[in-house]
């Protein structure tokens, strides 16, 4: 990974959010990494290095209120899923275009980063970028079974209750994420219980409005991206994003789903893969190369 990094402070919903760009010496494509809930950008150094070794310029943006982003979420210092999809993603992509002269060829989202990237793709906001989610799934509780489903619903109720009382989500104390925005975690909890991401309602409303204006008879739930534009990697043994949840997320964008083995022998595979991301990067590179051969029109 290049040491000539640049840090651009973004202003988003009252947060200062650092966007860090690691350029390579040679000309190459750009990869944007979107972190998981409560995981600082600094934890992805191995992933950025692995992508750099594959010839990618890399960029990574903190989740608002996480890591080097300030202030921390509190009552009145807040954002939700829709803010991330409709405002944060476009802001990051526009800034990369302005600062580097290119938009990312690859958007790689981990967990909530993958959810947000997928929803932005569904909304038609990611352009020609190839989108990859890793250890990411839909929130719908029906993706789990038995006691695991009950535990997920219990976590949702905890998020809904704690955020109402405190004005933020105390993830550090509950060992899930960090100190998180109240609206974000209420959206998360409601998504588990209702079976839909909050941005899905707006996306469908926009699609319906567009269809009515154009007198289109096409279904309003059709994804605006082409099949083959997204890849969704489920890690065997991941308790937070089981394969059924990953399939449900991929359905939003007609994406391809692959199940892969854990790449690191210890810890929760949902998070531990970033300690040895080489196999994940190899899977992604092979998928992109295969796409270039099978559907060159997707690579503009």
Phi and psi in degrees as GROMACS dihedral restraints (atoms count N, CA, C in turn):
[ dihedral_restraints ]
;  ai    aj    ak    al  type     phi  dphi    fc
    3     4     5     6     1   -65.8    20    10
    4     5     6     7     1   143.1    20    10
    6     7     8     9     1   -87.5    20    10
    7     8     9    10     1    -7.4    20    10
    9    10    11    12     1   -86.9    20    10
   10    11    12    13     1    60.6    20    10
   12    13    14    15     1   -80.8    20    10
   13    14    15    16     1   155.4    20    10
   15    16    17    18     1  -124.6    20    10
   16    17    18    19     1   138.1    20    10
   18    19    20    21     1  -116.7    20    10
   19    20    21    22     1   120.4    20    10
   21    22    23    24     1  -110.5    20    10
   22    23    24    25     1   118.9    20    10
   24    25    26    27     1   -79.0    20    10
   25    26    27    28     1   122.1    20    10
   27    28    29    30     1  -100.2    20    10
   28    29    30    31     1   145.4    20    10
   30    31    32    33     1  -104.4    20    10
   31    32    33    34     1   120.3    20    10
   33    34    35    36     1  -145.0    20    10
   34    35    36    37     1   115.9    20    10
   36    37    38    39     1    52.4    20    10
   37    38    39    40     1    37.4    20    10
   39    40    41    42     1    86.1    20    10
   40    41    42    43     1    -0.9    20    10
   42    43    44    45     1  -103.9    20    10
   43    44    45    46     1   145.1    20    10
   45    46    47    48     1   -96.7    20    10
   46    47    48    49     1   120.6    20    10
   48    49    50    51     1  -122.0    20    10
   49    50    51    52     1   113.9    20    10
   51    52    53    54     1   -75.3    20    10
   52    53    54    55     1   129.6    20    10
   54    55    56    57     1  -106.7    20    10
   55    56    57    58     1   116.4    20    10
   57    58    59    60     1  -106.5    20    10
   58    59    60    61     1   127.6    20    10
   60    61    62    63     1  -112.5    20    10
   61    62    63    64     1   129.3    20    10
   63    64    65    66     1  -113.5    20    10
   64    65    66    67     1    93.9    20    10
   66    67    68    69     1   -77.8    20    10
   67    68    69    70     1   149.5    20    10
   69    70    71    72     1   -97.9    20    10
   70    71    72    73     1   160.7    20    10
   72    73    74    75     1   -70.3    20    10
   73    74    75    76     1   -33.9    20    10
   75    76    77    78     1   -91.9    20    10
   76    77    78    79     1   159.2    20    10
   78    79    80    81     1   -70.2    20    10
   79    80    81    82     1   135.1    20    10
   81    82    83    84     1  -166.9    20    10
   82    83    84    85     1   175.6    20    10
   84    85    86    87     1   -74.7    20    10
   85    86    87    88     1   166.6    20    10
   87    88    89    90     1  -105.8    20    10
   88    89    90    91     1   136.5    20    10
   90    91    92    93     1  -118.5    20    10
   91    92    93    94     1   128.2    20    10
   93    94    95    96     1  -104.9    20    10
   94    95    96    97     1   128.8    20    10
   96    97    98    99     1  -107.3    20    10
   97    98    99   100     1   131.2    20    10
   99   100   101   102     1  -115.9    20    10
  100   101   102   103     1   116.0    20    10
  102   103   104   105     1   -71.3    20    10
  103   104   105   106     1   170.6    20    10
  105   106   107   108     1   -83.3    20    10
  106   107   108   109     1   169.2    20    10
  108   109   110   111     1   -59.5    20    10
  109   110   111   112     1   124.5    20    10
  111   112   113   114     1    74.8    20    10
  112   113   114   115     1     5.4    20    10
  114   115   116   117     1  -102.5    20    10
  115   116   117   118     1   116.4    20    10
  117   118   119   120     1   -64.6    20    10
  118   119   120   121     1   152.6    20    10
  120   121   122   123     1   -59.2    20    10
  121   122   123   124     1   -29.7    20    10
  123   124   125   126     1   -61.7    20    10
  124   125   126   127     1   -21.5    20    10
  126   127   128   129     1   -74.9    20    10
  127   128   129   130     1    -9.9    20    10
  129   130   131   132     1  -101.1    20    10
  130   131   132   133     1    20.0    20    10
  132   133   134   135     1   -60.8    20    10
  133   134   135   136     1   -40.1    20    10
  135   136   137   138     1   -65.1    20    10
  136   137   138   139     1   -38.6    20    10
  138   139   140   141     1   -66.5    20    10
  139   140   141   142     1   -44.4    20    10
  141   142   143   144     1   -62.3    20    10
  142   143   144   145     1   -39.0    20    10
  144   145   146   147     1   -63.9    20    10
  145   146   147   148     1   -44.6    20    10
  147   148   149   150     1   -62.9    20    10
  148   149   150   151     1   -39.5    20    10
  150   151   152   153     1   -68.5    20    10
  151   152   153   154     1   -39.5    20    10
  153   154   155   156     1   -61.6    20    10
  154   155   156   157     1   -38.1    20    10
  156   157   158   159     1   -66.9    20    10
  157   158   159   160     1   -19.4    20    10
  159   160   161   162     1   -91.6    20    10
  160   161   162   163     1     7.1    20    10
  162   163   164   165     1    94.0    20    10
  163   164   165   166     1     8.1    20    10
  165   166   167   168     1   -88.3    20    10
  166   167   168   169     1   134.9    20    10
  168   169   170   171     1   -69.3    20    10
  169   170   171   172     1   141.7    20    10
  171   172   173   174     1  -123.5    20    10
  172   173   174   175     1   151.1    20    10
  174   175   176   177     1  -140.1    20    10
  175   176   177   178     1   144.6    20    10
  177   178   179   180     1  -141.2    20    10
  178   179   180   181     1   137.8    20    10
  180   181   182   183     1  -120.1    20    10
  181   182   183   184     1   128.5    20    10
  183   184   185   186     1   -58.2    20    10
  184   185   186   187     1   149.9    20    10
  186   187   188   189     1   -68.6    20    10
  187   188   189   190     1   137.1    20    10
  189   190   191   192     1   -54.0    20    10
  190   191   192   193     1   127.7    20    10
  192   193   194   195     1    86.6    20    10
  193   194   195   196     1     2.0    20    10
  195   196   197   198     1  -113.4    20    10
  196   197   198   199     1   150.9    20    10
  198   199   200   201     1    60.5    20    10
  199   200   201   202     1  -123.2    20    10
  201   202   203   204     1   -85.3    20    10
  202   203   204   205     1     6.0    20    10
  204   205   206   207     1   -86.2    20    10
  205   206   207   208     1   136.9    20    10
  207   208   209   210     1  -137.0    20    10
  208   209   210   211     1   155.9    20    10
  210   211   212   213     1   -76.1    20    10
  211   212   213   214     1  -179.8    20    10
  213   214   215   216     1   -82.0    20    10
  214   215   216   217     1   150.9    20    10
  216   217   218   219     1   -56.6    20    10
  217   218   219   220     1   143.8    20    10
  219   220   221   222     1  -159.3    20    10
  220   221   222   223     1   175.7    20    10
  222   223   224   225     1   -60.8    20    10
  223   224   225   226     1   123.0    20    10
  225   226   227   228     1    88.9    20    10
  226   227   228   229     1    -8.6    20    10
  228   229   230   231     1  -118.8    20    10
  229   230   231   232     1    93.8    20    10
  231   232   233   234     1  -151.1    20    10
  232   233   234   235     1   160.7    20    10
  234   235   236   237     1  -165.3    20    10
  235   236   237   238     1   167.5    20    10
  237   238   239   240     1  -132.8    20    10
  238   239   240   241     1  -176.2    20    10
  240   241   242   243     1   -57.3    20    10
  241   242   243   244     1   -43.9    20    10
  243   244   245   246     1   -64.0    20    10
  244   245   246   247     1   -35.4    20    10
  246   247   248   249     1   -62.6    20    10
  247   248   249   250     1   -40.3    20    10
  249   250   251   252     1   -65.3    20    10
  250   251   252   253     1   -44.2    20    10
  252   253   254   255     1   -70.8    20    10
  253   254   255   256     1   -49.4    20    10
  255   256   257   258     1   -92.3    20    10
  256   257   258   259     1   -15.8    20    10
  258   259   260   261     1  -121.9    20    10
  259   260   261   262     1   -47.9    20    10
  261   262   263   264     1   -68.3    20    10
  262   263   264   265     1   -50.7    20    10
  264   265   266   267     1   -59.1    20    10
  265   266   267   268     1   -50.1    20    10
  267   268   269   270     1   -59.2    20    10
  268   269   270   271     1   -37.1    20    10
  270   271   272   273     1   -63.0    20    10
  271   272   273   274     1   -45.6    20    10
  273   274   275   276     1   -63.6    20    10
  274   275   276   277     1   -45.7    20    10
  276   277   278   279     1   -65.9    20    10
  277   278   279   280     1   -41.2    20    10
  279   280   281   282     1   -64.4    20    10
  280   281   282   283     1   -40.4    20    10
  282   283   284   285     1   -65.2    20    10
  283   284   285   286     1   -41.4    20    10
  285   286   287   288     1   -62.3    20    10
  286   287   288   289     1   -40.0    20    10
  288   289   290   291     1   -62.4    20    10
  289   290   291   292     1   -42.9    20    10
  291   292   293   294     1   -69.4    20    10
  292   293   294   295     1   -38.8    20    10
  294   295   296   297     1   -84.4    20    10
  295   296   297   298     1   -29.5    20    10
  297   298   299   300     1  -119.5    20    10
  298   299   300   301     1   -12.0    20    10
  300   301   302   303     1    80.9    20    10
  301   302   303   304     1     7.6    20    10
  303   304   305   306     1  -148.0    20    10
  304   305   306   307     1   153.7    20    10
  306   307   308   309     1   -94.9    20    10
  307   308   309   310     1   156.2    20    10
  309   310   311   312     1   -66.3    20    10
  310   311   312   313     1   135.2    20    10
  312   313   314   315     1   -73.7    20    10
  313   314   315   316     1   -29.1    20    10
  315   316   317   318     1  -128.0    20    10
  316   317   318   319     1   129.7    20    10
  318   319   320   321     1  -114.6    20    10
  319   320   321   322     1   116.0    20    10
  321   322   323   324     1  -113.4    20    10
  322   323   324   325     1   112.0    20    10
  324   325   326   327     1  -112.0    20    10
  325   326   327   328     1   134.0    20    10
  327   328   329   330     1  -103.1    20    10
  328   329   330   331     1   123.6    20    10
  330   331   332   333     1    57.6    20    10
  331   332   333   334     1  -115.1    20    10
  333   334   335   336     1   -62.4    20    10
  334   335   336   337     1   -29.7    20    10
  336   337   338   339     1   -60.7    20    10
  337   338   339   340     1   -38.6    20    10
  339   340   341   342     1   -70.7    20    10
  340   341   342   343     1   -36.9    20    10
  342   343   344   345     1   -61.4    20    10
  343   344   345   346     1   -48.1    20    10
  345   346   347   348     1   -65.4    20    10
  346   347   348   349     1   -42.0    20    10
  348   349   350   351     1   -63.3    20    10
  349   350   351   352     1   -39.7    20    10
  351   352   353   354     1   -66.2    20    10
  352   353   354   355     1   -43.5    20    10
  354   355   356   357     1   -65.5    20    10
  355   356   357   358     1   -38.0    20    10
  357   358   359   360     1   -65.2    20    10
  358   359   360   361     1   -35.6    20    10
  360   361   362   363     1   -66.5    20    10
  361   362   363   364     1   -42.9    20    10
  363   364   365   366     1   -58.1    20    10
  364   365   366   367     1   -36.1    20    10
  366   367   368   369     1   -82.0    20    10
  367   368   369   370     1    -2.3    20    10
  369   370   371   372     1    77.2    20    10
  370   371   372   373     1    28.6    20    10
  372   373   374   375     1  -103.1    20    10
  373   374   375   376     1    -3.9    20    10
  375   376   377   378     1  -104.9    20    10
  376   377   378   379     1     4.3    20    10
  378   379   380   381     1    59.3    20    10
  379   380   381   382     1  -133.5    20    10
  381   382   383   384     1   -90.1    20    10
  382   383   384   385     1     4.7    20    10
  384   385   386   387     1   -62.6    20    10
  385   386   387   388     1   139.7    20    10
  387   388   389   390     1   -81.2    20    10
  388   389   390   391     1   135.0    20    10
  390   391   392   393     1  -114.4    20    10
  391   392   393   394     1   130.7    20    10
  393   394   395   396     1  -126.4    20    10
  394   395   396   397     1   128.8    20    10
  396   397   398   399     1  -108.6    20    10
  397   398   399   400     1   139.9    20    10
  399   400   401   402     1  -125.1    20    10
  400   401   402   403     1   130.2    20    10
  402   403   404   405     1    53.1    20    10
  403   404   405   406     1    48.4    20    10
  405   406   407   408     1  -135.1    20    10
  406   407   408   409     1   142.8    20    10
  408   409   410   411     1  -151.9    20    10
  409   410   411   412     1   170.3    20    10
  411   412   413   414     1   -69.7    20    10
  412   413   414   415     1   156.0    20    10
  414   415   416   417     1   -82.5    20    10
  415   416   417   418     1   -17.8    20    10
  417   418   419   420     1   -47.9    20    10
  418   419   420   421     1   120.1    20    10
  420   421   422   423     1   -62.3    20    10
  421   422   423   424     1   -18.8    20    10
  423   424   425   426     1   -69.8    20    10
  424   425   426   427     1    -7.6    20    10
  426   427   428   429     1   -75.6    20    10
  427   428   429   430     1   -12.9    20    10
  429   430   431   432     1  -108.4    20    10
  430   431   432   433     1   166.0    20    10
  432   433   434   435     1  -131.0    20    10
  433   434   435   436     1   151.9    20    10
  435   436   437   438     1    57.2    20    10
  436   437   438   439     1  -131.6    20    10
  438   439   440   441     1   -64.7    20    10
  439   440   441   442     1   -31.9    20    10
  441   442   443   444     1   -65.3    20    10
  442   443   444   445     1   -39.1    20    10
  444   445   446   447     1   -64.8    20    10
  445   446   447   448     1   -41.8    20    10
  447   448   449   450     1   -61.6    20    10
  448   449   450   451     1   -38.7    20    10
  450   451   452   453     1   -66.5    20    10
  451   452   453   454     1   -39.0    20    10
  453   454   455   456     1   -65.3    20    10
  454   455   456   457     1   -43.8    20    10
  456   457   458   459     1   -64.4    20    10
  457   458   459   460     1   -38.5    20    10
  459   460   461   462     1   -61.6    20    10
  460   461   462   463     1   -40.3    20    10
  462   463   464   465     1   -64.3    20    10
  463   464   465   466     1   -38.0    20    10
  465   466   467   468     1   -62.4    20    10
  466   467   468   469     1   -44.5    20    10
  468   469   470   471     1   -65.3    20    10
  469   470   471   472     1   -35.9    20    10
  471   472   473   474     1   -63.9    20    10
  472   473   474   475     1   -42.4    20    10
  474   475   476   477     1   -63.2    20    10
  475   476   477   478     1   -43.4    20    10
  477   478   479   480     1   -64.7    20    10
  478   479   480   481     1   -40.3    20    10
  480   481   482   483     1   -74.0    20    10
  481   482   483   484     1   -48.4    20    10
  483   484   485   486     1   -65.5    20    10
  484   485   486   487     1   -37.3    20    10
  486   487   488   489     1   -69.8    20    10
  487   488   489   490     1   -32.5    20    10
  489   490   491   492     1   -66.9    20    10
  490   491   492   493     1   -38.5    20    10
  492   493   494   495     1   -76.7    20    10
  493   494   495   496     1   -45.6    20    10
  495   496   497   498     1   -96.3    20    10
  496   497   498   499     1   -24.7    20    10
  498   499   500   501     1    85.4    20    10
  499   500   501   502     1     4.6    20    10
  501   502   503   504     1  -159.0    20    10
  502   503   504   505     1   172.4    20    10
  504   505   506   507     1  -103.7    20    10
  505   506   507   508     1   121.7    20    10
  507   508   509   510     1   -83.4    20    10
  508   509   510   511     1    64.0    20    10
  510   511   512   513     1   -62.6    20    10
  511   512   513   514     1   -34.2    20    10
  513   514   515   516     1   -61.6    20    10
  514   515   516   517     1   -39.1    20    10
  516   517   518   519     1   -75.0    20    10
  517   518   519   520     1   -30.8    20    10
  519   520   521   522     1   -92.7    20    10
  520   521   522   523     1    -0.8    20    10
  522   523   524   525     1    61.5    20    10
  523   524   525   526     1    40.2    20    10
  525   526   527   528     1  -146.3    20    10
  526   527   528   529     1   106.5    20    10
  528   529   530   531     1    71.8    20    10
  529   530   531   532     1  -157.3    20    10
  531   532   533   534     1  -121.8    20    10
  532   533   534   535     1  -147.8    20    10
  534   535   536   537     1   -78.2    20    10
  535   536   537   538     1   110.9    20    10
  537   538   539   540     1  -115.6    20    10
  538   539   540   541     1   158.2    20    10
  540   541   542   543     1   -65.7    20    10
  541   542   543   544     1   140.7    20    10
  543   544   545   546     1   -63.4    20    10
  544   545   546   547     1   -48.2    20    10
  546   547   548   549     1   -64.5    20    10
  547   548   549   550     1   -39.0    20    10
  549   550   551   552     1   -57.0    20    10
  550   551   552   553     1   -46.9    20    10
  552   553   554   555     1   -77.3    20    10
  553   554   555   556     1   -27.1    20    10
  555   556   557   558     1   -69.0    20    10
  556   557   558   559     1   -39.4    20    10
  558   559   560   561     1   -59.8    20    10
  559   560   561   562     1   -41.4    20    10
  561   562   563   564     1   -61.3    20    10
  562   563   564   565     1   -49.3    20    10
  564   565   566   567     1   -63.8    20    10
  565   566   567   568     1   -43.4    20    10
  567   568   569   570     1   -65.8    20    10
  568   569   570   571     1   -33.4    20    10
  570   571   572   573     1   -64.1    20    10
  571   572   573   574     1   -38.3    20    10
  573   574   575   576     1   -64.0    20    10
  574   575   576   577     1   -45.2    20    10
  576   577   578   579     1   -77.3    20    10
  577   578   579   580     1   -41.2    20    10
  579   580   581   582     1   -89.8    20    10
  580   581   582   583     1   -17.6    20    10
  582   583   584   585     1    83.2    20    10
  583   584   585   586     1    15.2    20    10
  585   586   587   588     1  -143.3    20    10
  586   587   588   589     1   144.0    20    10
  588   589   590   591     1   -70.9    20    10
  589   590   591   592     1   144.6    20    10
  591   592   593   594     1   -53.9    20    10
  592   593   594   595     1   -44.0    20    10
  594   595   596   597     1   -63.1    20    10
  595   596   597   598     1   -20.5    20    10
  597   598   599   600     1   -60.4    20    10
  598   599   600   601     1   -36.4    20    10
  600   601   602   603     1   -63.5    20    10
  601   602   603   604     1   -43.4    20    10
  603   604   605   606     1   -69.9    20    10
  604   605   606   607     1   -39.5    20    10
  606   607   608   609     1   -61.1    20    10
  607   608   609   610     1   -45.6    20    10
  609   610   611   612     1   -67.2    20    10
  610   611   612   613     1   -35.8    20    10
  612   613   614   615     1   -65.3    20    10
  613   614   615   616     1   -41.7    20    10
  615   616   617   618     1   -65.4    20    10
  616   617   618   619     1   -40.1    20    10
  618   619   620   621     1   -64.8    20    10
  619   620   621   622     1   -40.6    20    10
  621   622   623   624     1   -65.1    20    10
  622   623   624   625     1   -42.0    20    10
  624   625   626   627     1   -62.8    20    10
  625   626   627   628     1   -43.1    20    10
  627   628   629   630     1   -64.9    20    10
  628   629   630   631     1   -40.4    20    10
  630   631   632   633     1   -65.1    20    10
  631   632   633   634     1   -39.9    20    10
  633   634   635   636     1   -66.3    20    10
  634   635   636   637     1   -39.7    20    10
  636   637   638   639     1   -66.6    20    10
  637   638   639   640     1   -33.5    20    10
  639   640   641   642     1   -97.3    20    10
  640   641   642   643     1     2.9    20    10
  642   643   644   645     1    57.2    20    10
  643   644   645   646     1    32.9    20    10
  645   646   647   648     1   -78.7    20    10
  646   647   648   649     1   145.6    20    10
  648   649   650   651     1  -102.9    20    10
  649   650   651   652     1     7.1    20    10
  651   652   653   654     1   -73.8    20    10
  652   653   654   655     1   156.9    20    10
  654   655   656   657     1   -65.5    20    10
  655   656   657   658     1   140.2    20    10
  657   658   659   660     1   -75.8    20    10
  658   659   660   661     1   -13.7    20    10
  660   661   662   663     1   -95.0    20    10
  661   662   663   664     1     5.2    20    10
  663   664   665   666     1   -67.1    20    10
  664   665   666   667     1   134.8    20    10
  666   667   668   669     1   -73.9    20    10
  667   668   669   670     1   138.6    20    10
  669   670   671   672     1   -77.2    20    10
  670   671   672   673     1    -9.4    20    10
  672   673   674   675     1   -91.6    20    10
  673   674   675   676     1   160.6    20    10
  675   676   677   678     1   -85.1    20    10
  676   677   678   679     1   145.5    20    10
  678   679   680   681     1   -55.9    20    10
  679   680   681   682     1   140.1    20    10
  681   682   683   684     1    94.3    20    10
  682   683   684   685     1    -2.1    20    10
  684   685   686   687     1   -87.6    20    10
  685   686   687   688     1   -15.1    20    10
  687   688   689   690     1  -134.9    20    10
  688   689   690   691     1   148.5    20    10
  690   691   692   693     1  -127.4    20    10
  691   692   693   694     1   137.7    20    10
  693   694   695   696     1  -128.5    20    10
  694   695   696   697     1   111.6    20    10
  696   697   698   699     1   -99.1    20    10
  697   698   699   700     1   120.9    20    10
  699   700   701   702     1  -103.8    20    10
  700   701   702   703     1   132.4    20    10
  702   703   704   705     1   -97.6    20    10
  703   704   705   706     1   126.0    20    10
  705   706   707   708     1   -56.4    20    10
  706   707   708   709     1   129.5    20    10
  708   709   710   711     1    88.6    20    10
  709   710   711   712     1     3.2    20    10
  711   712   713   714     1   -74.7    20    10
  712   713   714   715     1   113.7    20    10
  714   715   716   717     1   -76.2    20    10
  715   716   717   718     1   -21.6    20    10
  717   718   719   720     1   -90.0    20    10
  718   719   720   721     1   -22.8    20    10
  720   721   722   723     1  -140.5    20    10
  721   722   723   724     1    71.1    20    10
  723   724   725   726     1   -65.5    20    10
  724   725   726   727     1   166.3    20    10
  726   727   728   729     1   -57.3    20    10
  727   728   729   730     1   -37.1    20    10
  729   730   731   732     1   -64.0    20    10
  730   731   732   733     1   -37.2    20    10
  732   733   734   735     1   -68.7    20    10
  733   734   735   736     1   -38.3    20    10
  735   736   737   738     1   -65.4    20    10
  736   737   738   739     1   -41.1    20    10
  738   739   740   741     1   -62.1    20    10
  739   740   741   742     1   -41.1    20    10
  741   742   743   744     1   -64.4    20    10
  742   743   744   745     1   -39.3    20    10
  744   745   746   747     1   -64.8    20    10
  745   746   747   748     1   -45.3    20    10
  747   748   749   750     1   -61.8    20    10
  748   749   750   751     1   -31.4    20    10
  750   751   752   753     1   -59.6    20    10
  751   752   753   754     1   -26.9    20    10
  753   754   755   756     1   -62.9    20    10
  754   755   756   757     1   -26.1    20    10
  756   757   758   759     1  -130.8    20    10
  757   758   759   760     1    20.5    20    10
  759   760   761   762     1    51.8    20    10
  760   761   762   763     1    42.4    20    10
  762   763   764   765     1   -87.5    20    10
  763   764   765   766     1   162.8    20    10
  765   766   767   768     1   -88.2    20    10
  766   767   768   769     1   139.3    20    10
  768   769   770   771     1  -114.6    20    10
  769   770   771   772     1   134.2    20    10
  771   772   773   774     1  -133.2    20    10
  772   773   774   775     1   140.5    20    10
  774   775   776   777     1  -103.9    20    10
  775   776   777   778     1   128.8    20    10
  777   778   779   780     1  -125.5    20    10
  778   779   780   781     1   157.9    20    10
  780   781   782   783     1   -76.4    20    10
  781   782   783   784     1   152.8    20    10
  783   784   785   786     1   -57.8    20    10
  784   785   786   787     1   141.3    20    10
  786   787   788   789     1   -98.2    20    10
  787   788   789   790     1    -4.5    20    10
  789   790   791   792     1  -134.6    20    10
  790   791   792   793     1   133.9    20    10
  792   793   794   795     1   -75.0    20    10
  793   794   795   796     1   -13.6    20    10
  795   796   797   798     1  -121.2    20    10
  796   797   798   799     1   155.5    20    10
  798   799   800   801     1    81.6    20    10
  799   800   801   802     1   179.3    20    10
  801   802   803   804     1   -70.7    20    10
  802   803   804   805     1   120.5    20    10
  804   805   806   807     1   -61.2    20    10
  805   806   807   808     1   -19.0    20    10
  807   808   809   810     1   -59.5    20    10
  808   809   810   811     1   -33.3    20    10
  810   811   812   813     1  -113.4    20    10
  811   812   813   814     1   -32.6    20    10
  813   814   815   816     1   -68.7    20    10
  814   815   816   817     1   -18.2    20    10
  816   817   818   819     1   -60.6    20    10
  817   818   819   820     1   -27.0    20    10
  819   820   821   822     1   -71.9    20    10
  820   821   822   823     1   -10.0    20    10
  822   823   824   825     1   -82.3    20    10
  823   824   825   826     1   -18.3    20    10
  825   826   827   828     1  -145.8    20    10
  826   827   828   829     1    73.6    20    10
  828   829   830   831     1   -83.8    20    10
  829   830   831   832     1    -0.6    20    10
  831   832   833   834     1   -52.3    20    10
  832   833   834   835     1   -51.1    20    10
  834   835   836   837     1   -60.5    20    10
  835   836   837   838     1   -35.1    20    10
  837   838   839   840     1   -67.2    20    10
  838   839   840   841     1   -45.3    20    10
  840   841   842   843     1   -62.0    20    10
  841   842   843   844     1   -40.4    20    10
  843   844   845   846     1   -60.8    20    10
  844   845   846   847     1   -42.3    20    10
  846   847   848   849     1   -61.6    20    10
  847   848   849   850     1   -42.2    20    10
  849   850   851   852     1   -67.4    20    10
  850   851   852   853     1   -44.9    20    10
  852   853   854   855     1   -62.3    20    10
  853   854   855   856     1   -42.6    20    10
  855   856   857   858     1   -62.0    20    10
  856   857   858   859     1   -40.9    20    10
  858   859   860   861     1   -63.2    20    10
  859   860   861   862     1   -43.4    20    10
  861   862   863   864     1   -64.7    20    10
  862   863   864   865     1   -44.0    20    10
  864   865   866   867     1   -64.0    20    10
  865   866   867   868     1   -38.9    20    10
  867   868   869   870     1   -63.8    20    10
  868   869   870   871     1   -39.3    20    10
  870   871   872   873     1   -65.2    20    10
  871   872   873   874     1   -34.7    20    10
  873   874   875   876     1   -63.6    20    10
  874   875   876   877     1   -36.1    20    10
  876   877   878   879     1   -77.8    20    10
  877   878   879   880     1   -42.6    20    10
  879   880   881   882     1   -81.9    20    10
  880   881   882   883     1   -31.9    20    10
  882   883   884   885     1  -143.5    20    10
  883   884   885   886     1    71.5    20    10
  885   886   887   888     1   -62.2    20    10
  886   887   888   889     1   -19.8    20    10
  888   889   890   891     1   -67.7    20    10
  889   890   891   892     1   -17.1    20    10
  891   892   893   894     1   -79.0    20    10
  892   893   894   895     1   -15.6    20    10
  894   895   896   897     1  -104.3    20    10
  895   896   897   898     1    93.3    20    10
